[in-house]
Amino acid sequence: MRKVDPARHQARRRHIMTAAAPLFAAHGLEGTSTARIREAAGVSSGTLFHYFPSKRAILVALLTDDDGDGAAHLAAAREGADPRASLLDLVERLAAPVASPVSAGLVMEGLRQAQHDPELARALEAGSASESEALTHLLDRVAREGRGRPVLGARATAAWIQTLIGALFLRAATETGFDATTHLRDLRPVVGRLVGGDDGPPAER
């Protein structure tokens, strides 16, 4: 039996996912055929199904497979020397994909599919819970270490931060002419107000 090269296998898998992402973002799961994915990725039907049993599996992987990077970033943020700076940096990182129409479209399609896909819903909820826990932990540290005073308490403030980020994804996916650069720039001082403390003067327009 031929030995599988894990790095090559992962690279080929990632190539298929990258090719499929803009199709799912633009046309949804139902509107994207495996033939279109094969064409975009430049692979045969046999190759596609070797790496993924279905097009749904590709979408799920796009929404949930981060190769451990997401967990690593959450862990690093939790242990940051300055919890306030770590919190604001983490918020920026979580919101950054709104600048990509493909990422925003994938998130919206994932939420739509999760309404009738319990397995996907559980996976997305687990990811959201991990982010909420990291945000809450940092907000608790901010309060304990005198770096600010969350206006609604740590857990409720974390929930509102996630709501703000979710609203940005919704607008990015549905609003023509959405200015991601401006909204991402404004997010940090807005969250800073929720956290309490001094972020310096507001950015000039």
Secondary structure, 3 states (H helix, E strand, C coil): CCCCCHHHHHHHHHHHHHHHHHHHHHHCCCCCCHHHHHHHHCCCHHHHHHHCCCHHHHHHHHHHCCCCHHHHHHHHHHCCCCHHHHHHHHHHHHHHHHHCHHHHHHHHHHHHHHCCCHHHHHHHHHHHHHHHHHHHHHHHHHHHCCCCCCCCCHHHHHHHHHHHHHHHHHHHHHCCCCCHHHHHHHHHHHHHHHHCCCCCCCCCC
